[in-house]
Amino acid sequence: MKKLLCSLFVVGALVGCQEQIDMSDRYVFTQETISGYLQNHADYSEYTAILQQVPVSILSKSTVGQLLSARGHYTCFAPTNEAIHAYLDSLVAKQLIASPSWEAFTDSVMLDSIRQVIVMNSIIDGGNVTTYQSSEFPLQGGEFQLANMKDNKLSIVRADDPDSVFVNGDALVDLRNRDILCSNGVIHQVHTVVAPSDISMGQMLQECIDGRHSDYRVMAMLVKACGLLDTLSKKRDEAYELAYVTSRIDNYPGNGLASLKDGTCYIPRHRRYGFTLFAEPDKFWQEKLGKSPAEITVDDVVSWLQNQHFYPDGKADEHYDDENNLLNLFVTYHLLPMRIPNNRLVFHVNEFGYRVGSGSAYTIPVMEHYTTMGRRRLLKIYQSAETARMMWTSQTTGIFLNRFPVLDNGRQGTGRELSCNPEKEGVLIYDNANNLNEFNSVNGMIYPIEGPLAYTSDVQDYLMATRLRFDVMSFFPEAMNNDIRLNTTMEPRYQNVAFPQDDKFKYLDNMWINKDSKTVCYFAAWKDYWNNLNGDELKGVGQYDYTFKLPPVPKRGTYEIRYKVLANGDRGVCQIYFGSDRERMPIAGIPMDLTIGGLYRYASYGNEPSPTGWALDEDDNDDYNAEVDKKMRNNGFMKGPKGYWDCSKPSRNQDNNVRRIIVRQTLDPTETYYLRFKSCLRDATKEFYIDYIEYCPKEIYDNPIEPEDIW
């Protein structure tokens, strides 16, 4: 069994040679390093000088200039001398320095800080794989998957001219001096210093209250009334940062997974906090309350909520920090504990008929169900091919909150959205790409919505009438906040992510890894086209014991909880536990053999017939196919759904892709439920595997009139 390794950054050997560049070409290739190219062009003399003065990290004596002379894959947004002079002018306007010169700094700490802002924000370290040419920049309003060296995410805004590209909304990428290919990366000249704000969402909302930002004064006031500004100001877990830097969790002594291509997983470098706020803008409140935003009070909003009969069980008092308070219930339903950039609100990866990166059009709907802050409730984020068309006709994202359309989900259907009743259309998220930089903080995103957004009894009823499928990585805010989930960067560090055991450092709040367990690893598997929901998966190996906190159910009722397995001979046998007391959960059935697929039980000595009753669908024979489904359910199994595929055949037609029915019982939305998986084998090579969990209410799985769909 290969050891789990945690790679450290190593500066490669210094390389460099010189060559005269013909700047008349749009795309330029030079054998020079980035550092060498910049030094040979006078336009960058200010920037080059600063590069030699900024260390790579607090633990390194090497400068960033030396780093850019080494092997690697760097994307450098290099400011011209004029851009740096303009930045110094802006510091004069802010009264931070007396004149626009480096000699004007009287405080060495401030001088070092400004140099770091200019340098560290301008470079993305792509590790061993990734650089970003302009053709690979994110779409409008989207963020680069990798953070820059200052650990900020940079976004792209495009003007009407498709060649006019702005980094973080204000740094124009030069039309001619872009895509300059060097031996260790690519340079894009920018005419403004890339200097994203380092303020938190809490600080940004306070600025809205103070009048320094427009659009969200009322929502900011409500968030503050609920005592949430301090929470929304958290940026990262400093204890984890220290533990990683000081190697207390580096070179983590776990075991790699046998199925891993290179035998290596990587501990995350950071443990950031993040938040997303879906906010009714001030113009909404002005229309509803008939007052200017500056005149609106908390009492005005509370009275309006009462008149709308939102949250009738909410306490109508002034203890707004109580999660059962009416205002708190309203505000926290707008908040998710993860920072979600607008190109990751939903994931288009391998839904049936679509293949990421192929240029194909969207097909069937995709959605996420996340647990909100405050009292735990479900928020649905949804987009279909039909709603996506709105993106090209108006200033919208084509993404809705709590949309429940009519789908063509029969056995011979297309799976696509057919129509949507007006009362089920949900709340539209507007496009904020043009002012993305204004409402994009280091730890949060604010999205304007048409509103009002509330967890009404109707929304709960609609969710109750829906089979809910949760990608397991949606359980973990850390996966989004730390660029772990579905990272598109092919660097192994981002494709194969290991989580520390809890006795080393607890990384995932909603998962407990028993101290005697081997490591658990997430495989982003980007573009590997595995037959998993979104293509990714979470696995463990050996003597594992893992417990997951589950999302809430929408209403009290009887549910099936299902667990998807992609069976093969590497899997093991585990005992599953389910309950609301994490320390004393009852056993859920007999031990589950994860090697059992639709046709075979996979064993080292040869495959055996499976007891599931699986058979391949017959074209145009719905009665036969329904009988197969019924037989499998009687045996505690289901076929995989038709809703995703490996770009050759849907999960439903893959015989080792099966769903296992764990429990059927009454569940309550006020309870928190857990699933525990504990290995039953002593074989250190056998795997635990999880892709997604389903909640299916009895009204769907036991409906005699309209059977559950196959999607």
FIKE-535021 format. One record per residue (C-alpha): residue in three letters; x, y, z. Coordinates in steps of 0.001 Angstrom, whole numbers, padded with zeros to 6 digits, always signed. Layout:
REM FIKE-535021
alaXYZ...
//
This chain:
REM FIKE-535021
met+000000+000000+000000lys+001464+003297-001038lys+001974+006021+001502leu-000162+009127+001364leu+002068+012066+000485cys+001478+015734+001029ser+003512+017688-001483leu+005467+020794-000544phe+006188+023651-002877val+009708+023344-004253val+011320+026098-006243gly+012796+024556-009390ala+016197+025241-010891leu+016752+028730-012252val+016500+028859-016026gly+016507+031640-018579cys+017676+032836-021950gln+016949+035926-023981glu+015289+036554-027306gln+013949+039631-029117ile+010145+039541-029231asp+008110+040795-032172met+005253+042560-030361ser+003203+042899-033543asp+001973+039336-033101arg-001108+038697-030993tyr+000244+035401-029666val+003900+035401-028752phe+006189+032575-027737thr+009556+033159-026128gln+012082+030798-024620glu+012629+033334-021837thr+011244+032857-018370ile+008592+035295-017200ser+011182+037076-015102gly+013591+037313-018017tyr+010951+038674-020371leu+009838+041356-017915gln+013425+042443-017274asn+013996+042867-020997his+011043+045196-021497ala+011211+048694-020060asp+007417+048951-019722tyr+007690+046691-016676ser+010690+048207-014888glu+008657+049274-011845tyr+006992+045866-011589thr+010296+044029-012056ala+011890+045997-009227ile+009033+045141-006853leu+009190+041447-007790gln+012736+041353-006389gln+011566+042832-003070val+008660+040543-002178pro+009433+037135-000584val+007524+034072-001741ser+006242+033485+001813ile+007019+034345+005410leu+009048+031144+005601ser+011092+031792+002448lys+014033+034045+001642ser+013457+033606-002084thr+011712+036460-003869val+008820+036232-006300gly+011200+037496-008973gln+013374+034426-008392leu+010259+032269-008432leu+009355+033582-011897ser+012833+032578-013060ala+012192+028971-012078arg+010355+026138-013738gly+006618+026153-013278his+003297+027190-014759tyr+002553+030780-013824thr-000062+033177-015146cys+001202+036730-014685phe-001018+039815-015041ala+001873+042245-015363pro+001069+045926-014720thr+002819+048577-016775asn+004785+051381-015163glu+001832+053693-015823ala-000508+051256-014034ile+001697+051251-010935his+001974+055056-010971ala-001832+055270-011166tyr-002095+052896-008200leu+000223+055139-006167asp-001989+058097-007162ser-004975+056216-005723leu-003133+055808-002411val-002565+059568-002343ala-006301+060105-002907lys-006974+057830+000061gln-004509+059903+002096leu-002324+056877+002780ile+000772+058574+001379ala+001599+062225+000692ser+002894+061885-002873pro+002806+059178-005611ser+006279+057775-005031trp+007869+054908-003125glu+009847+057423-001067ala+006551+058765+000319phe+006077+055661+002499thr+007168+056451+006044asp+005953+053147+007433ser+007985+050122+006291val+005146+047745+007212met+002749+049620+004924leu+005369+049699+002170asp+005846+045936+002356ser+002083+045444+002387ile+001541+047554-000751arg+004327+045725-002572gln+002692+042421-001656val-000684+043635-002901ile+000779+044518-006299val+002862+041364-006692met+000908+038573-005031asn-002407+039542-006641ser-000848+039575-010103ile+000290+035934-010234ile-001537+032610-010313asp+000704+029648-009524gly-000602+026774-011635gly+001616+024128-010059asn+002805+021521-012515val-000044+021859-014991thr-002109+025012-015293thr-001626+028316-017071tyr-004402+030568-018339gln-004256+031927-021875ser-006981+034420-022754ser-008954+031725-024576glu-009120+029841-021267phe-010358+032744-019152pro-013663+032177-017338leu-016917+033264-018920gln-018522+036578-018039gly-018491+037082-014284gly-016783+033756-013661glu-013729+033200-011482phe-010435+031510-012202gln-010484+028146-010498leu-007119+028772-008843ala-006519+031625-006428asn-003657+034032-006922met-000577+034051-004678lys-002371+036326-002215asp-005077+033673-001963asn-007704+035834-003676lys-009952+034639-006498leu-009834+036765-009642ser-012899+037219-011829ile-013400+038179-015459val-015715+040879-016800arg-016104+041351-020555ala-017266+044551-022217asp-019442+044656-025344asp-016272+044249-027385pro-015392+040544-026933asp-011687+041453-026938ser-012110+043855-024014val-011407+041723-020975phe-011101+043096-017460val-009559+041213-014547asn-011635+041830-011429gly-013727+044353-013306asp-011149+047128-013689ala-007755+045820-014915leu-007948+045890-018718val-005935+043137-020403asp-003976+044691-023278leu-005254+043741-026734arg-001779+043138-028190asn+000396+042248-025237arg-001500+039235-023999asp-000828+035506-024311ile+002936+036046-024218leu+004121+032455-023815cys+007269+032013-021761ser+009139+028868-020798asn+007447+028821-017393gly+004064+030377-018046val+002163+033167-019736ile+002109+036967-019368his-000875+039275-019883gln-000160+043000-019734val-002725+044936-017678his-003263+048698-017536thr-004420+048747-013913val-002868+047049-010903val-004855+043935-010005ala-005778+044654-006400pro-009003+042939-005308ser-010456+044090-002016asp-009521+042050+001022ile-012630+042969+002984ser-014996+040329+004326met-018692+040028+003605gly-019406+041381+007085gln-017324+044487+006341met-018908+044863+002915leu-022419+044788+004413gln-021399+047384+006989glu-020224+049572+004102cys-023675+049143+002539ile-025225+050398+005775asp-022801+053317+005846gly-023770+054290+002301arg-020477+053365+000627his-022203+050779-001563ser-025584+050898-003240asp-028285+048260-003770tyr-028265+046303-000490arg-028636+048750+002393val-031875+047186+003658met-030639+043591+003567ala-027378+044648+005226met-029392+046311+007998leu-031411+043115+008520val-028276+040951+008627lys-026750+043256+011231ala-029947+043225+013311cys-029665+039421+013465gly-026128+039708+014858leu-024511+038028+011858leu-021882+040549+010774asp-019181+038978+012951thr-019966+035519+011598leu-019825+036821+008033ser-016429+038375+008745lys-014685+035022+009294lys-012141+034377+006550arg-010141+031304+007437asp-009281+028857+010195glu-006002+030272+011473ala-005281+027193+013604tyr-005370+025042+010476glu-003212+027518+008567leu-000596+027359+011320ala-000764+023580+011518tyr-000201+023234+007797val+002634+025758+007554thr+004478+024294+010523ser+004130+020749+009087arg+002039+019520+011990ile-000300+017947+009434asp+002097+017951+006506asn+003381+014549+005308tyr+000221+013103+006794pro+000828+009459+007693gly-002201+007853+006068asn-002388+005321+003271gly-003103+006078-000368leu-005882+004282-002216ala-005087+001285-004368ser-007202+002613-007243leu-005459+005988-007289lys-003464+006570-010452asp-000287+007883-008829gly-000769+006577-005297thr-000874+010084-003841cys-003525+012267-002198tyr-002948+015800-000927ile-004020+017537+002253pro-005741+020899+001521arg-003457+023884+001990his-006202+026059+003468arg-009382+025891+005500arg-011295+028996+004482tyr-014753+030132+005519gly-017209+031481+002993phe-020764+032695+002558thr-023314+033352-000172leu-026135+035843+000288phe-029133+035884-002060ala-030512+039348-001429glu-033556+041316-002457pro-032044+044651-003623asp-033132+047982-002189lys-035450+048682-005117phe-037504+045635-004079trp-037981+046997-000579gln-038684+050484-001833glu-041472+049114-004017lys-042966+046902-001282leu-042756+049408+001591gly-043179+052687-000255lys-040144+054279+001382ser-036641+055129+000316pro-034026+052611+001497ala-032596+055162+003960glu-036022+055512+005614ile-036811+051796+005930thr-036468+050333+009435val-036258+046820+010798asp-039782+047213+012186asp-041051+048058+008693val-039668+044817+007329val-040930+042721+010264ser-044442+044143+009818trp-044323+043335+006108leu-043193+039751+006837gln-046103+039319+009242asn-048558+040633+006634gln-047171+038117+004140his-047693+035341+006726phe-044093+034212+006340tyr-042873+031936+009135pro-046045+031939+011243asp-044193+029923+013903gly-041466+032580+014154lys-041196+034618+017327ala-042342+038190+016719asp-040074+039840+019267glu-036878+041884+019121his-034524+038998+019869tyr-033432+038924+016247asp-030343+036818+017017asp-032584+033884+018029glu-032746+031409+015125asn-036471+030949+015842asn-037167+034670+015546leu-039288+035734+012558leu-036671+038092+011116asn-033846+035640+011747leu-035759+032901+009931phe-036227+035203+006959val-032634+036463+006798thr-030811+033181+007375tyr-032796+031435+004642his-031002+033810+002264leu-027569+032639+003486leu-025462+029603+002653pro-022260+028820+004606met-020157+028645+001460arg-018827+031126-001064ile-020247+030126-004458pro-019002+032011-007542asn-021629+032490-010218asn-020092+029924-012578arg-020499+027284-009841leu-024029+027932-008604val-024944+024755-010471phe-022672+022201-012114his-023014+021150-015733val-020744+018123-015989asn-022270+014854-017189glu-026029+015200-017053phe-027604+012910-019661gly-026897+014176-023170tyr-024293+016717-022084arg-020528+016466-021860val-018492+019198-020207gly-015904+020754-022461ser-017518+019411-025615gly-019270+022621-026572ser-022626+020851-026536ala-025746+022685-025415tyr-027315+022113-022007thr-029841+019282-021916ile-031706+018132-018813pro-032032+020257-015646val-029277+020345-013037met-029787+021356-009435glu-028306+021491-005966his-030035+021259-002588tyr-028058+023045+000122thr-028655+023462+003853thr-029074+027099+004850met-027661+028931+007819gly-029714+029489+010970arg-032465+026924+011379arg-031533+024091+009011arg-033676+024199+005862leu-033281+023218+002222leu-032626+025719-000578lys-032859+024451-004147ile-030690+026016-006885tyr-031885+025066-010363gln-031085+025591-014032ser-032359+023902-017171ala-031645+024306-020868glu-034920+026184-021086thr-034144+028666-018303ala-030553+029043-019512arg-031870+030648-022694met-032839+033623-020538met-029129+034383-020129trp-028909+035541-023746thr-032071+037646-023780ser-031894+039592-020505gln-029709+040406-017525thr-030343+037119-015742thr-028394+033998-014930gly-031157+031649-015969ile-030748+030157-012481phe-033645+029959-010043leu-034090+029310-006358asn-036856+026839-005458arg-038175+026230-008976phe-040416+023172-009434pro-041278+022755-013132val-043075+020050-015064leu-040490+017687-016545asp-040699+015261-019428asn-039597+012464-017126gly-041556+009468-018401arg-039810+006240-019328gln-039677+007351-022949gly-039277+011051-022096thr-036423+013454-022696gly-035961+014522-019068arg-036213+018191-020074glu-038310+020991-018638leu-041712+021228-020339ser-043384+024067-018463cys-043671+025653-015059asn-046775+026742-013193pro-046500+030411-012171glu-046710+029609-008451lys-043793+027168-008825glu-041480+029333-010954gly-039281+030172-007976val-037040+033190-007427leu-034786+034330-010254ile-031129+035186-009623tyr-030152+038276-011603asp-026838+038693-013366asn-024457+040803-011277ala-021457+040449-013588asn-021278+044165-014306asn-020879+045039-010621leu-019341+041744-009577asn-016268+043407-008126glu-018423+045611-005898phe-020233+042720-004230asn-017537+040068-004367ser-015665+039892-001069val-012769+037675-000139asn-015116+035355+001776gly-018497+035964+000207met-020735+036642-002759ile-023953+038655-002917tyr-026466+037857-005656pro-029455+040062-006469ile-032758+038170-006634glu-036224+039194-007706gly-037615+037975-004356pro-039151+037493-001994leu-037308+034361-000912ala-038922+032440+001943tyr-039254+028842+003154thr-043031+028801+002896ser-045299+025846+003469asp-045761+025672-000306val-041999+025365-000874gln-041858+022611+001722asp-044772+020834+000047tyr-043072+021056-003350leu-039844+019669-001902met-041824+016918-000212ala-043194+015964-003625thr-039663+015642-005022arg-037005+012953-004888leu-034014+014783-003445arg-030578+013724-004669phe-027585+015117-002760asp-024058+014850-004095val-022137+013938-000944met-019741+016856-001454ser-022674+019259-001107phe-022721+018253+002585phe-019415+020038+003137pro-019155+023848+002895glu-015372+023388+003133ala-015394+021678-000265met-016659+024825-001977asn-014810+027326+000205asn-011445+025697-000483asp-011779+024945-004203ile-012019+021216-003581arg-015309+020279-005162leu-015058+019666-008908asn-011890+021638-009321thr-011222+021948-013043thr-007465+022240-012614met-005763+019017-013669glu-003008+019401-011080pro-003072+016172-008975arg-003241+018220-005768tyr-006710+019426-006807gln-007937+016166-008302asn-006974+013898-005383val-007719+015537-002033ala-007233+013809+001324phe-008916+014913+004551pro-007002+014622+007842gln-008191+012218+010485asp-010021+013990+013259asp-007270+013292+015783lys-004859+015169+013478phe-007149+018073+012629lys-010903+018127+012031tyr-011378+019554+008570leu-014984+018703+007615asp-017599+019935+010082asn-020263+017540+008786met-018142+014379+008746trp-016486+012487+011566ile-013468+010345+010714asn-012753+007914+013512lys-009169+008204+014749asp-008495+004563+013902ser-009671+005036+010304lys-007441+005209+007309thr-007630+008340+005223val-010633+009418+003169cys-009973+010936-000238tyr-012037+012976-002682phe-011515+012438-006406ala-012629+015379-008527ala-011979+013192-011599trp-012370+016202-013854lys-013085+015047-017430asp-012555+011393-016505tyr-016282+010886-017203trp-016866+008333-014502asn-020461+007176-014227asn-021019+009146-011029leu-023250+012112-010372asn-021028+015037-011516gly-018285+012490-012196asp-016667+012745-008748glu-016618+010517-005662leu-015397+010133-002082lys-013563+006995-000981gly-011811+005460+001975val-009792+002308+002432gly-009046-000269+005097gln-010442-000091+008637tyr-012699+002921+008126asp-015386+004362+010368tyr-017072+007465+008930thr-020144+009398+010066phe-021980+011968+007936lys-024403+014666+009073leu-027298+014615+006627pro-029311+017560+005260pro-032761+018160+006794val-035940+016741+005307pro-038484+019346+004142lys-041512+018058+006087arg-042429+015312+008498gly-043229+012105+006666thr-042047+008651+005654tyr-038918+008582+003494glu-036597+006098+001878ile-032931+006909+002283arg-030851+005493-000547tyr-027153+005137-001121lys-025598+004743-004567val-022825+002182-005131leu-020601+001686-008157ala-019785-001934-007406asn-016461-003589-008200gly-013977-006000-006677asp-012107-003271-004805arg-015075-002507-002564gly-015523-003930+000891val-018332-004762+003324cys-019633-002219+005809gln-022195-001925+008560ile-024479+001090+008167tyr-026027+002926+011092phe-028751+005570+010907gly-030291+007805+013557ser-030535+011215+015210asp-028134+010526+018100arg-024641+010516+016627glu-023134+008690+019597arg-025784+005951+019760met-027128+005174+016312pro-029045+001944+015680ile-027921-000512+013020ala-029658-000090+009656gly-030029-003628+008323ile-027455-006351+007824pro-023881-005559+006707met-023837-004210+003160asp-021619-005896+000580leu-020440-003120-001726thr-019141-005590-004314ile-022705-006479-005374gly-023717-004912-008667gly-026652-005527-010936leu-025337-008679-012641tyr-022433-009802-010472arg-020949-009955-007044tyr-017325-009146-007776ala-014776-011308-005953ser-011040-011923-006199tyr-011653-015565-007134gly-014186-014704-009851asn-017570-013085-010320glu-020725-014636-008889pro-024323-014034-010011ser-025940-011050-008309pro-029170-011401-006280thr-030528-008016-007415gly-032684-009087-010372trp-031094-006475-012646ala-031749-006693-016404leu-031024-004269-019207asp-033970-002138-020299glu-035756-003316-023424asp-036595-000632-025935asp-040299+000270-026058asn-041177-002367-023448asp-042087-000231-020460asp-044089-002971-018759tyr-041118-005336-018728asn-038765-002601-017531ala-041178-001685-014738glu-041326-005319-013620val-037530-005442-013423asp-037566-002285-011309lys-040181-003795-008999lys-038205-007012-008579met-035055-005092-007718arg-036877-002945-005148asn-038183-006075-003469asn-034547-007109-003070gly-033551-003709-001633phe-031918-002442-004837met-032637+000049-007602lys-031015+000716-010937gly-028935+003814-011317pro-030881+006807-012661lys-031014+007882-016276gly-030160+011455-015323tyr-026372+011219-015710trp-023991+009177-017842asp-020351+008454-018617cys-020843+010043-022053ser-021482+006632-023593lys-024427+005207-021661pro-026642+006383-018802ser-026165+005130-015288arg-029403+003167-015593asn-027860+000970-018292gln-024655+000294-016359asp-025113-002981-014506asn-022704-002251-011616asn-024313+001160-010947val-026980+000466-008337arg-028819+002259-005544arg-029229+000553-002169ile-032259+001250+000012ile-030917+001828+003531val-034010+002641+005597arg-037690+003476+005310gln-038981+005437+008264thr-040673+008584+009493leu-038351+011598+009562asp-038891+015059+011027pro-037463+018393+009792thr-036635+019481+013347glu-034288+016509+013827thr-030710+016148+012620tyr-029928+012717+011168tyr-026637+010910+010634leu-025326+008009+008561arg-022400+005963+009789phe-020379+003527+007670lys-018067+001128+009500ser-015883-001479+007830cys-016663-005111+008619leu-013449-006490+007113arg-009851-006659+008293asp-008621-006420+004718ala-006644-003159+004531thr-007054-002951+000742lys-010862-002862+000550glu-012617+000401-000185phe-015461+002489+001097tyr-017219+004494-001631ile-019891+007181-001685asp-021239+009322-004514tyr-024665+010590-003478ile-027568+010070-001079glu-031263+010239-001983tyr-034313+011136+000087cys-037491+009806-001482pro-040863+010425+000244lys-043467+007673+000365glu-045770+009751-001827ile-043291+009146-004652tyr-041862+005655-004159asp-045270+004184-003210asn-047532+006164-005536pro-049995+003798-007293ile-051094+006442-009817glu-047809+008007-010894pro-044819+005734-010223glu-041415+007216-009473asp-039588+008369-012596ile-036402+006694-013834trp-034391+009935-014079
//
